[in-house]
Amino acid sequence: MSNRQLEQALQTLFREVRRLYRSLSKSLIDWLLRTSFVLNRRSPAAGFTLPLTVLLILVVSLSVGALTFRAYTRNTQVIVENQQRVIYNAATPAIDRARAKLEYLFDPAKDTRYPGGIPLESKLMRMLLNDGSNGEPTLRISATPGQEDPYTLPDETRIDIGVRPPATPGSESVEDKGKDNAWSYRADTDGNGQPDATVYYSILLTTPGNNADFEQKLISLPDSQKAKEQVVRHGPLSNEAESACKVTVAGSTEGFGKGWFNDLSNTAITRKNFQVDAFVVPDNTKVAATTLEFHQDRQLDRGNKWGAWFRNDLEVFPGPPFRWNGAMHTEGSFLPGNNSDNTLQLYLISAKASCLFPPPENSEITVTRIIPTSDDSTTYTGVVAVGQMGKNSAASQGSVELHVHDGGGYARKNLTSGNDSSSAARLDQVYMDPEILLTKNSYKTKEASGGPGGFANQNNDAWAAFNGTDLGRRIKNTKEPTPYVDDLYRADNRWGPKPRYGPKATDRVQPGRLGTDIVAGD
């Protein structure tokens, strides 16, 4: 039986109970009154039985009425809650759709328009709109009409929600007739295979005002005004409200893009809040509508986070004692080595009392992992291999002292060829081929004996075992975006060489002279 049929049946039952109650009450009162009159003529306690009887009838009547009303009210409440839960479940997939679009937006391998640094807020909005506004190129993923926009799924329709935020920071929002970053689609809420509701959802990312005062305006503007101007309700929740290590960087917000919030304790980190609102409108107007709101914080790191950022393998093989503080990243493999124990010491970024010490990301050592995409089949996983490059041996003569976070302090660990993430016997089996890197911007080990992409040990199983150790708290296997630094010119003021100048895999420089056909305006 459906919920609606059950509701009608219960309402009919309660209606008949009330009729029976009224009928029985009248007959019962008449009988009690007649009996009381007879007893009053025969009993010396005349004048006592009638009030007691009336009081008893009143108490019974109130109890029965209260129980009946409570049962009816509870039944109605359960029906409404069930209807709201159905509509709530219909709105939840809209949140998942929006999250998938944000993941696509921030993946340079998918949306090739993503810049090499921290993107402007206005650029992110134009990328999501994907309509060629303000000169932003459109991104097409299919030649089929209606499916070429990656940010509009096949069953969705872009909608216009009235006011588009200004494309130029500081200008006023104006009424427009164009589509916004909002979509609608039909949904089946009762599971009968027929759409019976329309789901609407939007992705908001803009902040009010200009570079100088947008944080203050975000606090002072009422929610109604924020909704009208399509701006987020608040800033990133992942940013600490209070911090003993609060820092202020003059001009950093303007320099790295309106709408990005500085981390309160680390000048290398910037954050941004994305707001998703979902609204479900059932075809049945008697069913309550439901709204959901979801917030996601994004974090981007500036170039000053990294003490070392290597485009190829990161080899560290010191002679005298060598001490390092802070974070490192390699787009190849991490190859530390020693002649004796602890010649190389990898410290955390600073002392325990420092403001920079607590966040683990300030001291992390990351090794790249390349996952194939739709336009690039490259697969590459860097490794941690302790050894001696001069002897081409993965058998180290000593250990590397590695400091890791341990509660509120740190612990000293030894990294050796026996507990790293590689089982290669020779280092040339794992280090990157520089010719492939510089001419094709691709990833491949020098000796690909283990199959496509490199040595057979370069897989997730080896990293899974490594991550299960204390060393995995400091060294991680992950892809990092290129830091926001200007590396267009060489030190001698000449071009490149750079293996890639365009955003797509097809823009890679073909074999031949590097820099051919490069125009200064590009």
Secondary structure, 3 states (H helix, E strand, C coil): CCHHHHHHHHHHHHHHHHHHHHHHHHHHHHHHHHHHHHHHHHCCCCCCHHHHHHHHHHHHHHHHHHHHHHHHHHHHHHHHHHHHHHHHHHHHHHHHHHHHHHHHHCCCCCCCCCCCCCCCHHHHHHHHHCCCHHHCCCCCCCCCCCCCCCCCCCCCEECCCCEECCCCCCCCCEECCCCCCEEEEEECCCCCCCCCEEEEEEEECECCCCCCCHHHHHHHCCHHHHHHCCECCCCCCCCCCCCCCCCCCCCHHHHHCCCCEECCCCCCEEEEEEEEEEEEEECCCCCCCEEEEEEEEEEEECHHHEEEEECCCEEECCCCCEEEECEEEECCCEEECCCCCCCEEEECCCCCCCCCCCCHHHCCEEECEECCECCECCCEECCECCCECCCCECCCCCCEEEEEEECCEEEEEEECCCCCCCCCCCHHHCCECHHHHHHHCCCCECCCCCCCCCCCCCCHHHHHHHHCCHHHHCEEECCCCCCCCCCCECCCCCECCCCECCCCHHHECCCCCCCCCCCCCC
